[in-house]
Amino acid sequence: MTINYEQDRVESITQIDTAKTLSDKVLKLKDLEDEIFNAEESINKLKEQARILSQVEIPIMMQEMHITKLKLKDGESVEVKPFYSGSIIPEVQEKAFEWLRNNGLGDIIKNDITVTFGRGEDNKAAEYAVLARGQGFEPVQKVGVHSQTLKAVVRERVESGRDMPSDLFKTFAGNQTKITRRS
């Protein structure tokens, strides 16, 4: 048995260099992840500042000045428009659906059923389309109201002076600043 000290030394140095390179890359990844986290926090702070200006400060100032639309010298315009949103409180979803149905709004509730078939089951899928549950498949059912549809219902009801129960729906009505920029 012969020991090649020179080769062992070269392999040892190569392993040390590789470990250092790996360590450097791990540290660089950690730094990048920290930078991304900090940038996302910064963006969230900027979005919140923009929201306050758009939904609170500018609408109040324009209302105090009795202005609804302002045309700027460069051709852009600033306008304050009503803004509505709404969501269904998850804990009382069934009661919210019942309220919608009882108030002539049941057609906005979407009821989607999805069935997943495996590879090579195209024939079964075609049969299922005709026979539905009769073939022993368990569909996944999703019942809900599209967010834009609910937003439109909230707008329509608020503008017509009708209420939506706050114990079932989380609604918001306010103002929002819209800047129309030149193309």
C-alpha positions in Angstrom: 0.0 0.0 0.0 1.4 3.3 -1.1 0.2 6.7 0.2 0.3 9.5 -2.2 0.6 12.5 0.1 0.6 15.0 -2.8 -2.7 13.7 -4.2 -4.3 13.7 -0.7 -3.2 17.3 -0.2 -4.6 18.4 -3.6 -8.0 16.6 -2.9 -8.1 18.1 0.6 -7.5 21.7 -0.8 -10.1 21.1 -3.5 -12.7 20.0 -0.9 -11.9 23.1 1.3 -12.3 25.3 -1.8 -15.6 23.6 -2.7 -16.9 24.0 0.8 -16.0 27.7 0.9 -17.7 28.2 -2.4 -20.8 26.5 -1.1 -20.7 28.5 2.1 -20.4 31.7 0.1 -23.4 30.8 -2.1 -25.5 30.0 1.0 -24.6 33.3 2.5 -25.4 35.1 -0.7 -28.8 33.4 -0.8 -29.5 34.4 2.8 -28.6 38.0 1.9 -30.9 38.0 -1.2 -33.8 36.5 0.8 -33.3 39.2 3.5 -33.3 41.9 0.7 -36.4 40.5 -0.8 -38.2 40.5 2.6 -37.1 44.1 3.2 -38.2 45.2 -0.3 -41.6 43.6 0.1 -42.0 45.3 3.5 -41.1 48.6 1.9 -43.6 48.0 -1.0 -46.3 47.3 1.5 -45.6 50.5 3.4 -45.7 52.5 0.1 -49.0 50.8 -0.8 -50.5 51.8 2.5 -49.3 55.4 2.1 -50.9 55.5 -1.4 -54.1 54.0 -0.1 -54.4 56.7 2.6 -53.8 59.4 0.0 -56.2 57.9 -2.5 -59.0 56.9 -0.2 -58.8 59.5 2.6 -56.7 62.6 2.2 -57.3 63.6 -1.4 -61.1 62.8 -1.3 -61.5 64.9 1.9 -59.5 67.8 0.4 -61.4 67.7 -2.9 -64.8 67.5 -1.1 -63.9 70.5 1.1 -63.0 72.4 -2.1 -66.2 71.2 -3.8 -64.2 69.6 -6.6 -65.0 66.2 -8.1 -62.6 66.3 -11.0 -59.5 68.3 -11.7 -57.7 68.6 -15.0 -54.0 69.2 -14.8 -51.9 71.4 -17.0 -50.2 68.4 -18.6 -53.5 66.9 -19.7 -53.8 64.4 -17.0 -56.8 64.4 -14.7 -57.6 63.6 -11.1 -61.1 62.4 -10.1 -62.6 61.0 -6.9 -65.0 58.2 -7.5 -67.1 56.0 -5.1 -65.4 52.7 -4.2 -67.2 49.6 -2.9 -66.2 46.2 -1.8 -67.7 43.3 0.0 -67.0 39.8 1.1 -69.0 37.0 2.8 -68.0 36.3 6.4 -66.8 32.6 6.2 -68.3 31.6 9.5 -71.9 32.5 8.4 -71.6 31.7 4.7 -74.7 29.5 4.6 -76.8 32.2 6.3 -75.4 34.8 3.8 -76.4 32.5 0.9 -79.9 32.1 2.4 -80.2 35.9 2.7 -79.1 36.4 -0.9 -81.7 33.8 -2.0 -84.5 35.4 0.1 -83.7 38.8 -1.3 -83.8 37.9 -5.0 -80.0 37.6 -5.4 -79.7 33.8 -5.4 -78.6 33.8 -9.0 -75.2 35.4 -8.1 -74.3 32.2 -6.1 -72.2 30.0 -8.2 -72.2 26.3 -7.6 -69.3 24.5 -9.4 -68.8 20.8 -9.3 -65.4 19.4 -10.4 -64.6 15.8 -11.0 -61.0 14.7 -11.7 -60.3 11.6 -13.8 -57.0 9.9 -14.2 -54.9 9.3 -17.3 -56.7 7.1 -19.8 -60.1 7.7 -18.4 -61.5 9.8 -21.2 -64.4 7.4 -21.8 -65.3 7.5 -18.1 -65.2 11.3 -18.2 -67.6 11.3 -21.1 -70.0 8.9 -19.4 -69.8 11.0 -16.2 -70.8 14.1 -18.0 -74.1 12.3 -18.9 -74.6 10.2 -15.8 -72.9 12.4 -13.1 -72.9 10.8 -9.7 -74.5 7.6 -11.0 -71.1 6.1 -11.9 -69.8 6.2 -8.3 -67.5 9.2 -8.6 -67.4 11.8 -5.8 -67.3 15.3 -7.2 -65.7 18.3 -5.5 -68.3 21.0 -5.0 -67.5 24.7 -4.6 -70.2 27.2 -3.8 -69.5 30.9 -3.7 -70.1 34.3 -5.0 -67.5 35.9 -7.4 -65.9 38.9 -5.7 -66.6 41.3 -8.6 -70.3 40.2 -8.6 -70.6 40.9 -4.8 -68.9 44.2 -5.3 -71.5 45.2 -7.9 -74.3 44.1 -5.6 -72.8 46.1 -2.7 -72.6 49.2 -5.0 -76.1 48.8 -6.3 -77.6 48.4 -2.8 -75.6 51.3 -1.3 -76.4 53.7 -4.1 -80.1 52.7 -3.9 -80.2 53.2 -0.1 -80.7 49.5 0.7 -78.6 47.8 3.3 -76.8 44.5 3.5 -76.6 42.8 6.9 -73.2 43.4 8.5 -73.4 40.2 10.5 -73.3 38.3 7.2 -71.3 40.5 4.8 -68.2 42.6 5.3 -68.9 45.7 3.2 -67.0 48.9 2.5 -68.1 52.0 0.8 -65.8 54.9 0.4 -64.0 57.1 -2.1 -61.0 56.5 -4.2 -58.8 58.8 -6.2 -58.3 58.0 -9.9 -55.5 59.6 -11.8 -56.0 59.4 -15.6 -52.5 59.6 -17.2 -51.8 60.8 -20.7 -51.0 58.0 -23.1 
